[in-house]
């Protein structure tokens, strides 16, 4: 099971008074990163660039700016789940070429995937049974999130 988080128009507000830190492992490249992407006052451009690199399309070695709200969603979701365990990234940004290649092998890949816009990610967190989380609870925490099977 995994989660795709898609930033929507409705976005649950986060307190801006404290830093937001994510620890992410890229399952395909073996890279790991701990990033304080928001310092309590604003987004940290250097840390966002490091996250963008980690979330790159590793098949095509292409980097795209990931919508920072996606990281906010993930941070908020970890709070909801009561965990600080590392996020295991399955899929971040996908170039159009990679997305089309994956589509040719799977019906589960959308033609106009939010992955190609830097607005979706698939991941899991060890020990968390995502299928047990009510969709409404996730939506209330993140603004607009969907739990998807992977």
C-alpha positions, 0 to 999 in steps of 0.5 A: 500500500502507498499514498499519493498526495496531491496538493489541491485548492483546499489546504489545511494550514500548518503552524508556521512557528516551528521547523518542518523536518522530513527523513526520506529514503529513496528505495530505488537509488538507496539515497537517504536525506534528512531535510529541514525544508521549512525553518519556522519562517519560510521554506529553505531553498537549499533543502528544497533543492536537496529534496527535489534531487532525491525525488528526481526521475532516477530512470531519466536522471531528470530533476523537477521542482516538487511543489513544496506543499507536497512536503507540507502534506507529508509532514502533516500526515506523519503528525497525524499518524504519530510517527517520525519514522523515515518515509520510504519513497517509491515514486516521486517526479516522473518525466513524461517519457518515464510515465509513458513507459510505465503506462505501457506496462501498467493500467495503474499509471495515469496518462496525465499523472500528477507525478509529471507535475511534481505534485504526487508521490508514492511511499510507505512508512514502516509499521503503518497500515495505511489501509486502516486510515479513514480517507476522511481523516487524511483529507481533514489533515492534509486538505486534499489527499488520497490513499491509493493502492500501489 
